Amino acid sequence: MKTRILLGAVMIAAVAGLLWLDWHIEQAEEAGHKWAADIPLAVPLVPLVVVLTALAFGEISRLARPCQVRLLFVSGLLGALTLALFPFLAHLTVLFPCTPEGLTAMLGGVVLMVFAEQMIRHGSDEALRSVAGTMLAVVYLGVGGAMVLNIRYEFHVPGLVLFLGAVKATDIGAYFVGSAIGRHKLAPSISPGKSWEGLAGGLAAGAAAAVLAAALLPEIEMKPGYAAMFGVVIGLAGQFADLCESALKRSAGAKDSGHAVPSFGGVLDIVDSPLLAAPIAWLLMQELTWVAH
């Protein structure tokens, strides 16, 4: 438990530092500082997205092996990284136009790349399973990463803080409350450790984190009641996302996605909830305009 708390605090501090640096660069650019104008927005977050996507792809590849699914590593990893970084690349160069047509063309290119690796390296051997499994990993990691960056670009760092705070506070609350008083199983066939008590505690923590973020960050134009509602919805999405990852692990007979982070398991065990909750958060922010643009 001590190791988990210590490593958790270190990871929170590291992410907070990157978010502060990104916010500082944007504020300096708006103030007219020339040095900041030459630095693309979200640059401090790009290395983090690259590292987490690469490690998570490797973990999914290892989880697939007991299921007799061979992921196409080169094309799959390149595809996941390209998709995850699409918002950044679209702001950086005209080669990646940030339009539905541009995204569709990029996805088509990824599919062709995956098929090419399959045929060059393995011919038709297990083609359906390999291509399908690889594309699942590409979309799973790539869309989640891209939506996190989209939140940053459209709603700036405060919007990203609101989202990450709500979804991870739910994870933390669910873990500690479930460990302390969890009695009634939430989804025993998928994740035996999860409980209804943990879910309730997690949602309360997510709501509290969203209310706190809205109170401390003036850029977030959200009343306390709406903030609490946002935290609950994002918390629910994050917990469902966690169950999705648990289903993949259970099918592979694994307790954790990997061993990269002591006491936590793998990288995918940490980023699973933000990956699938990010599209929900983006939609809420878009439709309800709760966050200042």
C-alpha positions as CSV (number, residue, x, y, z in Angstrom):
1,M,0.0,0.0,0.0
2,K,2.8,2.4,0.9
3,T,4.5,1.8,-2.5
4,R,1.2,2.4,-4.3
5,I,0.6,5.7,-2.5
6,L,4.2,6.9,-3.1
7,L,4.3,6.0,-6.8
8,G,0.8,7.4,-7.2
9,A,1.9,10.7,-5.7
10,V,5.0,10.7,-8.0
11,M,2.9,10.1,-11.1
12,I,0.4,12.8,-10.2
13,A,3.2,15.3,-9.5
14,A,4.9,14.4,-12.9
15,V,1.7,14.9,-14.9
16,A,0.9,18.1,-13.0
17,G,4.3,19.4,-13.8
18,L,3.8,18.7,-17.5
19,L,0.4,20.3,-17.5
20,W,1.8,23.4,-15.7
21,L,4.6,23.7,-18.3
22,D,2.1,23.4,-21.1
23,W,-0.1,26.0,-19.5
24,H,2.8,28.3,-18.9
25,I,3.9,28.2,-22.5
26,E,0.4,29.0,-23.7
27,Q,0.1,31.9,-21.3
28,A,3.5,33.2,-22.4
29,E,2.4,33.0,-26.1
30,E,-0.8,34.9,-25.3
31,A,1.3,37.6,-23.5
32,G,3.3,38.1,-26.7
33,H,6.6,36.4,-25.7
34,K,8.5,35.5,-28.9
35,W,10.1,32.4,-27.4
36,A,6.7,30.8,-26.7
37,A,5.3,31.6,-30.1
38,D,7.8,29.1,-31.7
39,I,6.7,26.2,-29.4
40,P,3.6,24.3,-30.6
41,L,0.8,23.9,-28.1
42,A,0.8,20.7,-26.1
43,V,4.5,19.9,-26.8
44,P,5.1,19.0,-23.2
45,L,2.4,16.3,-23.4
46,V,3.5,14.7,-26.7
47,P,6.4,12.6,-25.2
48,L,4.1,11.4,-22.5
49,V,1.5,10.3,-25.1
50,V,4.1,8.6,-27.2
51,V,5.6,6.6,-24.3
52,L,2.3,5.6,-22.8
53,T,0.9,4.5,-26.2
54,A,4.0,2.5,-27.0
55,L,4.1,0.7,-23.7
56,A,0.3,0.0,-23.7
57,F,0.5,-1.4,-27.2
58,G,3.2,-3.7,-26.1
59,E,1.1,-4.9,-23.2
60,I,-1.9,-5.5,-25.4
61,S,0.3,-7.5,-27.8
62,R,1.4,-9.7,-24.9
63,L,-2.2,-10.1,-23.7
64,A,-3.2,-11.3,-27.2
65,R,-0.7,-14.2,-27.3
66,P,-2.5,-16.6,-24.9
67,C,-5.6,-15.9,-27.0
68,Q,-3.8,-17.1,-30.1
69,V,-3.8,-13.6,-31.6
70,R,-0.6,-12.3,-33.1
71,L,-0.5,-8.5,-33.3
72,L,1.4,-6.8,-36.2
73,F,3.7,-4.8,-34.1
74,V,5.4,-2.3,-36.5
75,S,2.3,-1.2,-38.4
76,G,0.1,-1.4,-35.3
77,L,2.4,0.7,-33.2
78,L,2.9,3.3,-35.9
79,G,-0.8,3.4,-36.5
80,A,-1.7,3.8,-32.8
81,L,0.9,6.6,-32.5
82,T,-0.3,8.4,-35.6
83,L,-3.9,8.3,-34.5
84,A,-3.1,9.3,-30.9
85,L,-1.0,12.3,-32.1
86,F,-3.4,13.3,-34.9
87,P,-4.6,16.5,-33.2
88,F,-1.0,17.6,-32.5
89,L,0.1,16.8,-36.1
90,A,-2.9,18.6,-37.5
91,H,-1.9,21.7,-35.6
92,L,1.7,21.3,-36.7
93,T,1.5,20.6,-40.4
94,V,-0.9,20.7,-43.4
95,L,0.0,17.1,-44.1
96,F,-2.5,16.1,-41.5
97,P,-5.6,18.3,-42.1
98,C,-7.8,18.4,-39.1
99,T,-11.0,17.6,-41.0
100,P,-13.2,14.5,-41.2
101,E,-11.7,13.8,-44.7
102,G,-8.2,14.1,-43.3
103,L,-9.0,11.7,-40.4
104,T,-10.7,9.2,-42.8
105,A,-7.7,9.3,-45.1
106,M,-5.3,8.7,-42.3
107,L,-7.3,5.8,-41.0
108,G,-7.4,4.3,-44.4
109,G,-3.6,4.6,-44.6
110,V,-3.3,2.8,-41.3
111,V,-5.5,-0.1,-42.5
112,L,-3.4,-0.5,-45.6
113,M,-0.2,-0.4,-43.6
114,V,-1.5,-3.2,-41.3
115,F,-2.5,-5.4,-44.2
116,A,0.8,-4.8,-45.9
117,E,2.8,-6.0,-42.8
118,Q,0.5,-9.0,-42.6
119,M,1.0,-10.0,-46.2
120,I,4.8,-9.3,-46.3
121,R,5.6,-11.1,-43.0
122,H,3.0,-13.8,-42.7
123,G,1.0,-14.1,-46.0
124,S,-2.5,-15.3,-45.3
125,D,-1.6,-17.1,-42.1
126,E,-4.0,-16.1,-39.3
127,A,-4.7,-12.9,-41.3
128,L,-8.2,-12.3,-39.9
129,R,-7.2,-12.6,-36.3
130,S,-3.9,-10.7,-36.7
131,V,-5.4,-7.7,-38.6
132,A,-8.6,-7.6,-36.4
133,G,-6.6,-7.7,-33.2
134,T,-4.1,-5.1,-34.4
135,M,-6.8,-2.7,-35.5
136,L,-8.5,-3.1,-32.1
137,A,-5.3,-2.0,-30.4
138,V,-4.8,0.8,-32.8
139,V,-8.3,2.2,-32.3
140,Y,-8.4,1.5,-28.6
141,L,-5.2,3.4,-27.9
142,G,-5.2,5.9,-30.8
143,V,-8.7,7.2,-30.4
144,G,-8.3,7.6,-26.6
145,G,-5.0,9.4,-26.9
146,A,-6.4,11.7,-29.6
147,M,-9.4,12.6,-27.6
148,V,-7.3,13.5,-24.6
149,L,-5.3,15.9,-26.8
150,N,-8.5,17.2,-28.4
151,I,-9.7,18.2,-24.9
152,R,-6.5,20.0,-24.3
153,Y,-6.7,21.9,-27.6
154,E,-10.3,22.9,-27.5
155,F,-10.7,23.5,-23.7
156,H,-7.1,24.3,-22.9
157,V,-5.2,22.9,-19.9
158,P,-8.0,23.7,-17.3
159,G,-10.4,21.6,-19.3
160,L,-7.9,18.7,-19.3
161,V,-7.3,19.1,-15.6
162,L,-11.1,18.9,-15.0
163,F,-11.3,15.7,-17.0
164,L,-8.2,13.9,-15.7
165,G,-9.1,15.0,-12.1
166,A,-12.6,13.6,-12.3
167,V,-11.7,10.3,-14.0
168,K,-8.6,9.5,-11.8
169,A,-10.3,10.6,-8.6
170,T,-13.0,8.1,-9.4
171,D,-10.3,5.4,-9.8
172,I,-8.6,6.3,-6.6
173,G,-11.9,6.6,-4.6
174,A,-13.2,3.3,-6.0
175,Y,-10.0,1.5,-5.0
176,F,-9.7,2.7,-1.5
177,V,-13.5,2.5,-0.6
178,G,-13.8,-0.9,-2.3
179,S,-10.7,-2.2,-0.4
180,A,-12.1,-0.9,2.9
181,I,-15.8,-1.8,2.8
182,G,-16.5,-3.5,-0.6
183,R,-18.9,-6.4,-0.1
184,H,-21.2,-6.6,-3.0
185,K,-19.5,-7.6,-6.3
186,L,-20.1,-5.3,-9.3
187,A,-19.1,-7.6,-12.1
188,P,-17.7,-10.8,-10.7
189,S,-17.4,-12.6,-14.0
190,I,-15.2,-9.7,-15.4
191,S,-13.5,-8.1,-12.5
192,P,-14.0,-10.0,-9.2
193,G,-12.3,-7.2,-7.1
194,K,-14.8,-4.5,-8.0
195,S,-17.7,-3.7,-5.8
196,W,-20.8,-1.5,-5.7
197,E,-19.5,0.2,-2.6
198,G,-16.3,1.0,-4.4
199,L,-18.2,2.4,-7.4
200,A,-20.2,4.6,-5.1
201,G,-17.1,5.9,-3.3
202,G,-15.4,6.5,-6.6
203,L,-18.3,8.5,-8.1
204,A,-18.4,10.6,-4.9
205,A,-14.6,11.2,-5.3
206,G,-15.0,12.1,-9.0
207,A,-17.8,14.5,-8.3
208,A,-15.8,16.2,-5.5
209,A,-12.7,16.5,-7.8
210,A,-14.8,18.1,-10.5
211,V,-16.4,20.6,-8.1
212,L,-12.9,21.4,-6.7
213,A,-11.5,22.0,-10.2
214,A,-14.4,24.2,-11.1
215,A,-13.9,26.2,-7.9
216,L,-10.2,26.7,-8.3
217,L,-9.9,27.3,-12.0
218,P,-11.7,30.4,-13.2
219,E,-11.5,29.3,-16.8
220,I,-14.0,26.5,-16.0
221,E,-17.4,28.1,-16.2
222,M,-19.3,25.4,-14.4
223,K,-21.7,25.7,-11.4
224,P,-21.1,23.3,-8.5
225,G,-24.1,21.2,-9.4
226,Y,-23.1,20.8,-13.0
227,A,-19.5,20.1,-12.0
228,A,-20.7,17.3,-9.7
229,M,-22.9,15.9,-12.5
230,F,-19.9,16.0,-14.9
231,G,-17.7,14.2,-12.4
232,V,-20.3,11.4,-11.9
233,V,-20.8,10.9,-15.7
234,I,-17.1,10.8,-16.4
235,G,-16.6,8.6,-13.4
236,L,-19.1,6.1,-14.7
237,A,-17.5,6.2,-18.1
238,G,-14.1,5.6,-16.6
239,Q,-15.3,2.6,-14.5
240,F,-16.9,1.1,-17.6
241,A,-13.6,1.6,-19.4
242,D,-11.8,-0.2,-16.6
243,L,-14.2,-3.1,-17.0
244,C,-13.5,-3.2,-20.7
245,E,-9.8,-3.6,-20.0
246,S,-10.5,-6.2,-17.3
247,A,-12.5,-8.2,-19.9
248,L,-9.4,-8.3,-22.2
249,K,-7.1,-9.3,-19.3
250,R,-9.5,-12.0,-18.1
251,S,-9.7,-13.5,-21.6
252,A,-5.9,-13.7,-21.6
253,G,-5.9,-15.2,-18.1
254,A,-4.0,-12.2,-16.7
255,K,-4.5,-10.2,-13.5
256,D,-2.6,-7.2,-14.7
257,S,-1.8,-5.9,-18.2
258,G,1.9,-5.9,-17.3
259,H,4.5,-5.2,-14.6
260,A,5.8,-1.8,-15.7
261,V,4.6,0.0,-12.6
262,P,5.0,-1.8,-9.2
263,S,1.8,-2.1,-7.2
264,F,-0.3,-0.8,-10.1
265,G,0.4,-3.5,-12.7
266,G,0.9,-2.3,-16.3
267,V,0.6,1.0,-18.1
268,L,-2.7,0.0,-19.5
269,D,-4.0,-0.6,-16.0
270,I,-3.4,3.1,-15.3
271,V,-4.6,4.7,-18.6
272,D,-7.5,2.5,-19.3
273,S,-10.2,4.8,-17.7
274,P,-9.1,8.0,-19.4
275,L,-8.8,6.3,-22.8
276,L,-12.5,5.5,-23.2
277,A,-13.8,8.3,-20.9
278,A,-12.2,11.0,-23.0
279,P,-14.7,10.9,-25.9
280,I,-17.6,11.2,-23.4
281,A,-15.9,14.2,-21.7
282,W,-15.3,15.9,-25.0
283,L,-18.9,15.4,-26.1
284,L,-20.2,16.9,-22.8
285,M,-17.9,19.8,-23.0
286,Q,-18.8,20.4,-26.7
287,E,-22.6,20.1,-26.3
288,L,-23.0,21.8,-23.0
289,T,-20.1,24.4,-23.3
290,W,-19.4,24.0,-19.6
291,V,-15.8,24.9,-20.1
292,A,-14.6,28.3,-21.4
293,H,-13.1,28.1,-24.9
